[in-house]
């Protein structure tokens, strides 16, 4: 059951405060004294020390898709090909349409759920969307593609006062928005014949939203954003991917891929005029001595964080580039061969990457990113074992936790046993060696994660999906976005959103889970770590998925 406390009196605010305090006492989370005593001021929605989870809800409407309708939208007016829809809009069968239409997706509402660290849901804040237009924020709206598993990550701004995430400026129930072009970066070889801006959303502690439209991520999706609003700065760093057409990609698509630098807008969306995308950073495998990939495809980023004035990214999907952990080198000296560690005292980037348009299509963007020393450097197309890094969280300068979502294998009846046998999936603990200036993998936390163990979801189909001949029941395959906190006893509690595998047409549409584990920060012994166990904090229900997790604004 979900409770709404968005319009409460002071006594109810006090009740929330007590709940949060009790919950924090039952966990290993440590927060500042200021966060332990939140002000009971009018209009406050998010309370320090609580968790915020982004959740998407599909409306389960058969009329969303007509069987036999041509997919993708307007494909007859694009390069095609067209395919007939095999299923109507009923959940989860609707996502079997990804089999004839690889671009298939349906936009859905976003909710920001506020939970105590023990998992008690305090309230849910609906992000403005097409059903709320002219009610809350005039014309402003943002939605997500329900089955797009890498979307709506949550991050705190550098001052800790705002949450940020990304979505689409599109109506609810729009088909294939996640692979549409953006209006200012049209790719004529994209089979999806519709155009929508992407947008960065910010939400304050009192639940007020602002949105900034962008032409970045044309043909694909924006995944994460962080607002740098410290020291007089005011701009977003974002992560995502671009392109859904053939090679070579248009300049606007190349410019709008990967890591972006976006200036916030204070205008309503209807008055915004997004310009050409401005990249923040780029990486090329030629820095490692490898042969060049498709231009723009090495920059397929997912995870994003800032620690000690350094911006970090992860790449964990696609056949190009290297699936690993990266950082932006603002000094130009940290890694002359593409691998290194951030220079001591290096500042955060405060301007976009310089671009030479005359050479963009031949040599791509200049490179100002590095692979973090010690992390994989093998090309994704040949890497063994397969790496799928997603969320990243620094417990301190020498301890980095990296979520690995698993390899997503669901091609035959061994899908569950395959998931259970993975050694990299889960949360990896990396320790920095100051003598060698490299990061080393201490162990991977998996106990209690139940990799490959199918679970039931109320009202979800049972048996096999006739479209794939594989079981409907989802099972955990790994972990995506994460956050955490360290207590005064040296215990790190990490929260994560699970990934899934199943026989569903699109595993991104499976109801997944919020999990937590407590790790002894000083430990490097895998045998001791194996005794630490994941617990389920919260579960997505029928026609729901969980995506991002963060502490509430004001928790820093």
MOFENQUI-V578113 format. One record per residue. SS is DSSP state (H for helix, E for strand, L for the rest). D_FIRST is the distance of its C-alpha to the first C-alpha in Angstrom with 1 decimal. Layout:
{{SS & D_FIRST} {SS & D_FIRST}}
//
This chain:
{{L & 0.0} {L & 3.8} {L & 6.7} {L & 10.1} {L & 13.1} {L & 15.6} {L & 17.9} {L & 18.1} {L & 21.1} {H & 22.8} {H & 21.3} {H & 17.8} {H & 19.2} {H & 20.6} {H & 17.4} {H & 16.0} {H & 19.4} {H & 19.3} {H & 16.0} {H & 17.5} {H & 20.7} {H & 19.5} {H & 17.6} {H & 20.8} {H & 22.8} {L & 21.2} {L & 22.0} {L & 25.3} {L & 24.5} {L & 27.3} {L & 27.1} {L & 29.8} {H & 30.7} {H & 29.9} {H & 26.4} {H & 25.9} {L & 26.8} {L & 25.1} {L & 26.7} {L & 24.9} {L & 26.3} {L & 25.2} {L & 23.3} {L & 21.9} {L & 18.6} {L & 18.8} {L & 19.7} {L & 22.2} {L & 21.3} {L & 17.7} {E & 17.0} {E & 16.5} {E & 15.6} {E & 16.7} {E & 14.8} {E & 16.4} {E & 15.2} {L & 17.9} {L & 18.3} {L & 19.7} {L & 22.6} {H & 25.8} {H & 28.0} {H & 27.3} {L & 30.0} {L & 33.0} {L & 34.5} {L & 38.0} {L & 37.4} {E & 39.1} {E & 37.2} {L & 37.0} {L & 37.1} {L & 40.7} {H & 42.0} {H & 45.2} {H & 46.0} {L & 45.4} {L & 47.0} {L & 44.7} {L & 44.5} {L & 42.4} {E & 40.4} {E & 38.9} {L & 35.1} {L & 34.5} {L & 31.0} {L & 29.2} {L & 25.9} {L & 23.6} {L & 21.3} {L & 22.3} {H & 25.8} {H & 26.4} {H & 26.8} {H & 29.8} {H & 31.6} {H & 32.1} {L & 34.8} {L & 37.2} {L & 36.0} {L & 35.5} {L & 34.2} {L & 31.4} {L & 28.1} {E & 25.9} {E & 24.4} {E & 20.8} {E & 18.6} {E & 17.7} {E & 14.7} {E & 15.1} {E & 12.0} {E & 12.9} {E & 12.2} {L & 14.2} {L & 16.7} {L & 15.1} {L & 11.9} {L & 9.5} {E & 7.9} {E & 9.6} {E & 9.8} {E & 11.0} {E & 14.6} {E & 15.9} {L & 19.4} {L & 22.1} {L & 23.0} {H & 25.2} {H & 22.8} {H & 22.8} {L & 26.5} {L & 28.6} {L & 25.5} {L & 24.8} {L & 27.4} {L & 30.1} {L & 30.8} {L & 28.8} {L & 26.3} {L & 25.3} {E & 23.5} {E & 23.4} {E & 24.7} {L & 21.8} {L & 23.7} {L & 25.7} {L & 24.5} {L & 26.5} {L & 25.0} {L & 23.0} {L & 23.8} {L & 23.1} {E & 25.9} {E & 26.9} {L & 30.1} {L & 33.1} {L & 32.8} {L & 29.1} {L & 28.1} {E & 26.7} {E & 24.5} {E & 26.1} {E & 25.3} {E & 27.0} {E & 26.5} {E & 28.5} {L & 29.8} {L & 29.2} {L & 27.4} {L & 24.2} {L & 25.3} {L & 28.6} {E & 30.1} {L & 31.6} {H & 31.1} {H & 30.7} {H & 34.3} {L & 35.8} {E & 38.5} {E & 38.1} {L & 40.5} {L & 42.8} {E & 43.1} {L & 43.9} {L & 44.7} {L & 46.7} {L & 46.2} {L & 42.4} {L & 41.7} {L & 38.6} {L & 40.2} {L & 37.7} {E & 37.4} {L & 34.6} {L & 34.5} {E & 32.2} {E & 30.7} {E & 29.7} {E & 26.8} {E & 26.6} {E & 24.0} {E & 24.9} {L & 23.2} {L & 22.8} {L & 21.1} {L & 24.3} {E & 25.2} {E & 28.6} {E & 29.7} {E & 33.0} {E & 34.2} {E & 36.4} {L & 38.6} {L & 37.8} {L & 36.3} {L & 38.0} {L & 37.4} {L & 34.5} {L & 31.6} {E & 31.1} {E & 28.7} {E & 28.6} {E & 30.1} {E & 31.1} {E & 32.5} {E & 35.7} {L & 36.0} {L & 38.0} {L & 41.7} {L & 42.1} {L & 40.8} {L & 38.3} {E & 37.5} {E & 35.0} {E & 35.5} {E & 33.7} {E & 33.5} {E & 33.5} {L & 35.9} {L & 38.1} {L & 40.2} {L & 39.8} {L & 43.5} {L & 46.7} {L & 48.8} {L & 50.1} {L & 47.2} {L & 48.0} {H & 48.4} {H & 45.3} {H & 43.1} {H & 44.8} {H & 44.4} {L & 40.7} {L & 39.7} {L & 38.3} {E & 38.3} {E & 38.5} {E & 39.5} {E & 38.0} {L & 38.8} {L & 35.9} {L & 36.3} {L & 35.5} {L & 36.3} {L & 34.0} {H & 33.8} {H & 36.2} {H & 38.8} {L & 38.5} {L & 41.3} {L & 40.3} {L & 43.4} {L & 44.4} {L & 42.1} {L & 43.3} {E & 42.7} {E & 42.0} {E & 43.3} {L & 44.5} {L & 45.5} {L & 48.1} {H & 48.9} {H & 52.6} {H & 52.0} {H & 51.8} {L & 55.0} {L & 53.2} {L & 54.0} {L & 52.2} {L & 49.1} {L & 48.1} {L & 48.1} {L & 44.6} {L & 43.0} {L & 43.3} {L & 40.8} {L & 37.6} {L & 35.3} {L & 31.6} {L & 30.8} {E & 31.9} {E & 32.2} {E & 34.7} {E & 36.3} {L & 39.4} {L & 40.3} {E & 40.2} {E & 38.0} {E & 36.9} {E & 35.8} {E & 35.1} {L & 36.3} {L & 34.9} {L & 35.5} {L & 38.4} {L & 41.8} {L & 43.6} {L & 43.9} {L & 42.7} {L & 39.1} {L & 39.0} {E & 38.3} {E & 40.3} {E & 41.1} {E & 42.8} {L & 46.3} {L & 47.4} {L & 50.7} {L & 52.1} {L & 53.5} {L & 50.6} {L & 51.1} {L & 54.2} {L & 53.5} {L & 49.8} {E & 48.5} {E & 48.3} {L & 46.3} {L & 45.8} {L & 48.8} {L & 48.5} {L & 47.9} {L & 47.1} {L & 45.4} {L & 42.4} {L & 43.5} {L & 44.0} {L & 45.4} {L & 45.1} {L & 47.1} {L & 50.6} {L & 51.0} {L & 54.3} {L & 53.8} {L & 57.2} {L & 56.3} {H & 52.6} {H & 53.1} {H & 55.5} {H & 54.3} {L & 50.8} {L & 49.4} {L & 50.9} {L & 49.1} {L & 47.7} {E & 45.1} {E & 45.6} {E & 44.1} {E & 43.1} {L & 45.8} {L & 45.0} {L & 42.3} {L & 43.3} {L & 45.9} {L & 46.5} {L & 46.0} {L & 42.8} {L & 44.9} {L & 46.6} {L & 44.3} {L & 44.1} {L & 41.6} {L & 39.3} {L & 37.3} {L & 33.9} {E & 33.1} {E & 30.1} {E & 28.4} {E & 30.7} {E & 30.3} {E & 33.2} {E & 32.8} {E & 36.3} {L & 39.5} {L & 40.3} {E & 37.0} {E & 35.1} {E & 32.0} {E & 31.9} {E & 29.1} {E & 30.6} {L & 28.5} {L & 30.9} {L & 33.4} {L & 31.2} {L & 33.6} {L & 32.5} {L & 35.9} {L & 36.6} {L & 35.5} {L & 35.8} {H & 32.7} {H & 30.8} {H & 33.8} {H & 34.8} {H & 31.5} {H & 31.8} {L & 35.4} {L & 34.7} {L & 36.0} {L & 34.9} {L & 31.3} {E & 28.8} {E & 29.5} {E & 33.2} {E & 34.7} {E & 37.9} {E & 40.4} {E & 43.1} {E & 46.7} {L & 48.7} {L & 52.0} {L & 51.5} {L & 49.2} {E & 46.8} {E & 43.2} {E & 42.9} {E & 40.1} {E & 39.5} {E & 36.9} {E & 33.8} {E & 30.6} {L & 29.3} {L & 28.7} {L & 25.3} {L & 24.6} {L & 25.4} {E & 27.4} {L & 28.1} {L & 25.9} {E & 24.1} {L & 20.5} {L & 18.5} {L & 15.8} {L & 14.3} {L & 16.6} {L & 18.7} {L & 22.4} {L & 24.3} {L & 28.0} {E & 29.9} {E & 29.6} {L & 32.9} {L & 33.4} {L & 33.6} {L & 34.3} {E & 31.8} {E & 28.6} {L & 25.3} {L & 23.3} {L & 22.6} {E & 23.8} {E & 23.8} {E & 27.0} {E & 26.8} {E & 25.1} {E & 25.2} {E & 24.3} {E & 24.3} {E & 24.5} {E & 25.4} {E & 26.9} {E & 29.7} {L & 30.0} {L & 33.2} {L & 33.9} {L & 34.2} {E & 30.9} {E & 29.1} {E & 25.4} {E & 24.6} {E & 21.3} {E & 21.5} {E & 20.0} {E & 21.3} {E & 23.6} {E & 23.9} {E & 26.7} {L & 26.6} {L & 28.8} {L & 26.8} {L & 29.0} {L & 27.3} {H & 25.5} {H & 24.0} {H & 21.7} {L & 20.2} {L & 16.6} {L & 17.3} {E & 16.1} {E & 16.2} {E & 18.6} {E & 20.7} {E & 24.1} {E & 26.6} {E & 30.2} {E & 33.3} {L & 34.8} {L & 38.4} {L & 38.1} {L & 39.9} {L & 40.3} {H & 38.4} {H & 38.7} {H & 36.9} {H & 34.2} {L & 33.6} {L & 32.3} {L & 29.5} {L & 26.3} {L & 23.3} {E & 19.9} {E & 16.6} {E & 14.4} {E & 11.7} {E & 11.8} {L & 12.0} {L & 11.0} {L & 13.6} {L & 15.5} {E & 14.1} {E & 16.2} {E & 16.1} {E & 19.5} {E & 20.3} {E & 19.5} {E & 21.2} {E & 21.3} {L & 20.7} {L & 23.8} {L & 26.0} {L & 25.3} {L & 28.8}}
//
